[in-house]
């Protein structure tokens, strides 16, 4: 049995790197039946082209679906497409929710001479403790700092389509990944990367290239948990009069009393996320969230679990057979 790491998933094929060799594998049918998620970055045990076991993860993010990473590098464009603080705050908050370090990279710096935008970025995110760098893949600006951030780590590059993720990878790796400009009609990027893939720059430095996306939503957490994703808001939470304060319309809210110390774009993002979380709260209120597990674990082995309906059906059949045996014995 060999061990390796999945570096790419395409259709039903899982590409595994093991000691510098690459193997095309399929999942064992038993793993498919457990409906266990499999991510790029997962360490696995495999044999004769079949993945037998998914090894424990140190961490993961579900979108992009990547496991065992050191940091997320959030790529935004200064121009083409225009910088969206709302979208940036979504990526930052997702990384924080999953407990993964985030670095903020603003690409296409050659397209803008707006110093006010740069000052605004630093004024908002530097006090929050984020590393910030400005780059231009086209002109080579900031690439030394970008390489330094990458060195010795497994870094996931994420951001909307068209912000220049593939161009940055080409600039620091010498590769020739496909790139495409922003649509003149929609002013939005088009997808050039179709799947997640780990790209090794050297033995210790790796980049995970990901497809661009923008429709992340916080429809999986409760509204009261949203402020934990905003440290500049959360620090006032305990001083609010009500423990269930959402910092919107409540009286004696310490957050609202200190809105002058919180950036407006950050507070607006908080309100958007709370609204999305409200839909989740309504959903579990009427539907509930408890579902029966589809598999069970015993001695580190995962097996498919028979549903309660099938278990009851089996018991009924067994009971009928017992009664039939008793009746047969009585007749004899």
Secondary structure per residue as TSV (DSSP state, phi and psi in degrees):
chain	resnum	aa	ss	phi	psi
A	1	X	-	360.0	125.6
A	2	X	E	-102.8	157.7
A	3	X	E	-117.1	146.8
A	4	X	E	-163.8	-175.2
A	5	X	E	-125.4	133.7
A	6	X	E	-70.5	121.9
A	7	X	E	-108.2	-11.1
A	8	X	E	-160.1	143.9
A	9	X	E	-125.9	126.8
A	10	X	E	-140.8	121.2
A	11	X	T	55.5	-126.2
A	12	X	T	-99.7	15.5
A	13	X	E	-105.8	138.7
A	14	X	E	-118.9	120.1
A	15	X	E	-98.1	120.5
A	16	X	E	-114.7	133.8
A	17	X	E	-101.4	124.0
A	18	X	E	-135.1	110.9
A	19	X	T	53.6	42.8
A	20	X	T	83.1	-5.2
A	21	X	E	-102.8	148.3
A	22	X	E	-110.3	135.7
A	23	X	E	-129.3	136.1
A	24	X	E	-93.3	120.1
A	25	X	E	-126.1	163.6
A	26	X	E	-121.2	160.1
A	27	X	E	-81.5	140.1
A	28	X	-	-61.0	145.4
A	29	X	H	-59.1	-33.8
A	30	X	H	-65.2	-33.2
A	31	X	H	-70.2	-36.9
A	32	X	H	-62.9	-39.3
A	33	X	H	-67.5	-29.2
A	34	X	H	-75.9	-12.4
A	35	X	T	57.1	31.9
A	36	X	-	-73.5	130.2
A	37	X	-	-68.4	143.8
A	38	X	-	-127.2	124.0
A	39	X	-	-116.0	154.4
A	40	X	B	-59.0	134.8
A	41	X	T	99.9	-13.4
A	42	X	-	-67.1	137.8
A	43	X	E	-88.5	136.7
A	44	X	E	-136.7	161.0
A	45	X	E	-105.1	133.5
A	46	X	E	-142.9	158.9
A	47	X	E	-153.4	127.3
A	48	X	T	52.3	44.1
A	49	X	T	76.6	13.5
A	50	X	E	-125.5	127.4
A	51	X	E	-78.7	121.4
A	52	X	E	-95.5	-32.0
A	53	X	E	-154.3	139.5
A	54	X	E	-95.3	121.1
A	55	X	-	-79.4	157.0
A	56	X	-	-57.2	143.4
A	57	X	-	-95.1	150.8
A	58	X	S	-83.5	-30.9
A	59	X	-	-168.7	175.7
A	60	X	E	-166.3	161.4
A	61	X	E	-129.9	139.1
A	62	X	E	-78.7	-21.3
A	63	X	T	-148.6	112.6
A	64	X	T	-64.8	151.0
A	65	X	E	-77.3	95.6
A	66	X	E	-140.6	142.5
A	67	X	E	-125.4	159.1
A	68	X	S	58.6	59.6
A	69	X	-	-119.4	159.4
A	70	X	S	-95.3	-36.1
A	71	X	E	-159.6	160.7
A	72	X	E	-109.1	126.4
A	73	X	E	-104.2	112.5
A	74	X	E	-89.0	114.8
A	75	X	E	-97.2	124.0
A	76	X	E	-124.5	152.6
A	77	X	E	-97.4	137.1
A	78	X	S	-70.2	-37.5
A	79	X	T	-143.6	155.9
A	80	X	T	52.2	73.5
A	81	X	T	-81.2	160.7
A	82	X	T	-61.9	148.3
A	83	X	-	-63.1	127.3
A	84	X	-	-111.0	109.8
A	85	X	H	-67.3	-31.4
A	86	X	H	-61.9	-47.4
A	87	X	H	-67.8	-39.7
A	88	X	H	-60.1	-43.9
A	89	X	H	-64.2	-30.3
A	90	X	H	-65.2	-48.9
A	91	X	H	-61.4	-43.3
A	92	X	H	-61.2	-44.0
A	93	X	H	-69.2	-35.8
A	94	X	H	-63.9	-44.1
A	95	X	H	-61.6	-40.7
A	96	X	H	-66.2	-41.0
A	97	X	H	-58.5	-39.7
A	98	X	T	-92.3	7.9
A	99	X	T	68.4	34.2
A	100	X	-	-116.7	134.7
A	101	X	E	-58.7	138.6
A	102	X	E	-119.8	141.4
A	103	X	E	-120.8	139.5
A	104	X	E	-104.5	120.3
A	105	X	E	-119.9	125.3
A	106	X	E	-110.5	108.7
A	107	X	E	-95.0	172.8
A	108	X	-	62.0	36.8
A	109	X	G	-64.9	-19.6
A	110	X	G	-69.3	-18.0
A	111	X	G	-87.5	-4.1
A	112	X	-	-137.1	139.3
A	113	X	-	-117.1	22.3
A	114	X	-	-84.1	95.7
A	115	X	H	-66.5	-27.2
A	116	X	H	-63.9	-36.2
A	117	X	H	-64.9	-43.8
A	118	X	H	-62.6	-43.7
A	119	X	H	-62.3	-39.0
A	120	X	H	-65.8	-42.8
A	121	X	H	-57.9	-48.7
A	122	X	H	-66.0	-37.7
A	123	X	H	-67.3	-30.4
A	124	X	H	-83.2	-50.0
A	125	X	H	-100.1	-21.8
A	126	X	T	-66.3	-41.5
A	127	X	T	-63.6	-20.6
A	128	X	T	-84.5	-2.7
A	129	X	T	92.4	13.4
A	130	X	-	-87.9	138.4
A	131	X	E	-72.6	134.5
A	132	X	E	-128.6	133.0
A	133	X	E	-141.8	149.8
A	134	X	E	-113.1	133.7
A	135	X	-	-134.2	164.1
A	136	X	B	-142.1	107.5
A	137	X	T	-64.0	-31.6
A	138	X	T	-69.3	-43.8
A	139	X	T	-103.3	-1.3
A	140	X	T	80.1	14.2
A	141	X	B	-75.9	134.2
A	142	X	T	72.5	8.4
A	143	X	H	-70.9	-31.8
A	144	X	H	-63.4	-42.5
A	145	X	H	-66.4	-37.0
A	146	X	H	-63.7	-44.3
A	147	X	H	-62.3	-38.5
A	148	X	H	-64.3	-39.0
A	149	X	H	-64.4	-36.3
A	150	X	H	-76.8	-28.4
A	151	X	T	-55.2	125.1
A	152	X	T	74.6	11.9
A	153	X	S	-125.9	162.6
A	154	X	E	-103.5	109.8
A	155	X	E	-115.3	133.5
A	156	X	E	-95.6	125.3
A	157	X	E	-94.8	120.8
A	158	X	E	-133.4	153.7
A	159	X	-	164.0	172.0
A	160	X	-	-68.7	163.1
A	161	X	T	-62.6	141.0
A	162	X	T	89.2	1.3
A	163	X	S	-84.5	-9.9
A	164	X	-	102.3	26.4
A	165	X	H	-62.1	-50.0
A	166	X	H	-65.6	-35.1
A	167	X	H	-64.5	-39.2
A	168	X	H	-66.1	-42.0
A	169	X	H	-62.0	-43.3
A	170	X	H	-59.8	-39.9
A	171	X	H	-67.3	-32.9
A	172	X	H	-100.2	-9.9
A	173	X	H	-115.7	-19.2
A	174	X	-	81.4	4.7
A	175	X	-	-78.1	176.5
A	176	X	-	-132.9	59.1
A	177	X	-	-66.4	147.3
A	178	X	-	-66.2	134.2
A	179	X	-	-130.6	160.8
A	180	X	-	-153.1	145.3
A	181	X	-	-77.3	-179.0
A	182	X	-	-82.8	139.1
A	183	X	-	-63.6	129.8
A	184	X	T	-66.9	-32.0
A	185	X	T	-72.7	-48.8
A	186	X	T	-98.2	-13.9
A	187	X	-	56.5	32.4
A	188	X	-	-125.2	152.8
A	189	X	-	-74.6	158.4
A	190	X	-	-112.1	149.9
A	191	X	-	-68.6	123.9
A	192	X	-	-112.5	-36.9
A	193	X	-	-86.2	125.9
A	194	X	-	-100.2	-18.1
A	195	X	S	-152.2	162.3
A	196	X	-	-73.0	141.3
A	197	X	E	-152.8	134.5
A	198	X	E	-83.8	125.9
A	199	X	E	-115.3	120.7
A	200	X	E	-88.1	124.8
A	201	X	S	-88.8	-35.2
A	202	X	S	-156.1	-167.4
A	203	X	S	-64.4	-24.8
A	204	X	S	-117.1	-12.2
A	205	X	-	-114.1	122.7
A	206	X	E	-138.7	145.7
A	207	X	E	-118.0	138.7
A	208	X	E	-104.3	109.1
A	209	X	E	-80.8	137.3
A	210	X	-	-132.4	154.4
A	211	X	-	-65.5	149.8
A	212	X	-	-76.0	145.2
A	213	X	-	-157.3	162.1
A	214	X	-	-142.0	-10.7
A	215	X	-	-95.3	47.7
A	216	X	-	-72.0	138.0
A	217	X	-	-135.9	147.1
A	218	X	-	-95.7	59.0
A	219	X	-	-104.3	34.5
A	220	X	S	-136.1	4.2
A	221	X	S	-127.5	165.7
A	222	X	-	-85.0	150.1
A	223	X	G	-54.6	-36.0
A	224	X	G	-68.6	-14.4
A	225	X	G	-93.9	-7.5
A	226	X	G	-66.6	-38.8
A	227	X	G	-65.5	-17.4
A	228	X	G	-65.8	-19.4
A	229	X	G	-86.0	-6.1
A	230	X	-	-124.6	93.1
A	231	X	H	-59.1	-32.0
A	232	X	H	-71.9	-17.8
A	233	X	H	-95.6	-43.6
A	234	X	H	-61.2	-30.1
A	235	X	T	-66.4	-17.3
A	236	X	T	-96.2	-6.7
A	237	X	G	-57.8	-45.7
A	238	X	G	-67.8	-13.0
A	239	X	G	-95.1	-2.3
A	240	X	S	-73.3	150.7
A	241	X	S	-65.2	-40.3
A	242	X	S	-105.7	136.4
A	243	X	T	-65.9	-28.4
A	244	X	T	-98.1	27.1
A	245	X	-	-67.1	129.7
A	246	X	-	-100.3	2.3
A	247	X	S	62.6	40.0
A	248	X	S	-122.1	-67.1
A	249	X	S	-120.4	2.6
A	250	X	-	-72.9	153.7
A	251	X	S	-84.6	157.2
A	252	X	S	52.3	45.1
A	253	X	-	-95.4	119.2
A	254	X	H	-68.1	-30.8
A	255	X	H	-64.9	-47.7
A	256	X	H	-63.8	-32.2
A	257	X	H	-69.9	-16.4
A	258	X	T	-120.1	25.2
A	259	X	G	-61.6	-23.4
A	260	X	G	-68.7	-14.4
A	261	X	G	-102.1	0.6
A	262	X	S	-117.1	130.0
A	263	X	-	-60.5	139.3
A	264	X	H	-61.7	-40.2
A	265	X	H	-67.1	-32.5
A	266	X	H	-70.1	-42.3
A	267	X	H	-67.0	-38.1
A	268	X	H	-64.0	-38.8
A	269	X	H	-64.4	-40.1
A	270	X	H	-58.5	-45.5
A	271	X	H	-62.6	-40.0
A	272	X	H	-62.4	-43.0
A	273	X	H	-68.6	-36.0
A	274	X	H	-63.6	-41.8
A	275	X	H	-62.2	-40.7
A	276	X	H	-67.1	-38.5
A	277	X	H	-68.0	-29.4
A	278	X	H	-61.5	-36.7
A	279	X	H	-65.0	-35.4
A	280	X	H	-68.3	-40.6
A	281	X	H	-63.4	-40.2
A	282	X	H	-65.1	-38.3
A	283	X	H	-63.2	-48.1
A	284	X	H	-75.2	-21.0
A	285	X	H	-64.6	-40.5
A	286	X	H	-100.1	-23.3
A	287	X	H	-106.9	-25.4
A	288	X	-	76.8	161.5
A	289	X	-	-118.5	-4.7
A	290	X	-	-76.3	122.1
A	291	X	-	-130.1	152.7
A	292	X	-	-75.8	135.7
A	293	X	-	-63.6	142.3
A	294	X	S	-92.7	-8.4
A	295	X	E	-148.7	164.2
A	296	X	E	-132.2	157.4
A	297	X	E	-118.1	132.8
A	298	X	E	-145.3	120.3
A	299	X	T	52.8	47.6
A	300	X	T	65.9	7.6
A	301	X	E	-105.2	133.8
A	302	X	E	-102.6	128.2
A	303	X	E	-128.7	152.4
A	304	X	E	-67.3	135.1
A	305	X	-	-99.1	132.6
A	306	X	-	-71.9	134.0
A	307	X	-	-66.3	158.1
A	308	X	H	-61.9	-33.9
A	309	X	H	-64.9	-43.2
A	310	X	H	-69.7	-35.3
A	311	X	H	-63.9	-42.0
A	312	X	H	-65.9	-39.3
A	313	X	H	-62.2	-40.5
A	314	X	H	-65.4	-39.5
A	315	X	H	-64.2	-42.5
A	316	X	H	-61.4	-42.8
A	317	X	H	-63.0	-43.3
A	318	X	H	-62.5	-42.1
A	319	X	H	-64.0	-41.6
A	320	X	H	-63.3	-39.5
A	321	X	H	-66.2	-36.7
A	322	X	H	-64.3	-46.4
A	323	X	H	-61.7	-38.5
A	324	X	H	-64.7	-40.8
A	325	X	H	-63.2	-40.6
A	326	X	H	-63.7	-43.0
A	327	X	H	-64.3	-42.0
A	328	X	H	-62.1	-40.9
A	329	X	H	-65.4	-36.6
A	330	X	H	-66.2	-37.4
A	331	X	H	-69.3	-39.8
A	332	X	-	-71.5	360.0
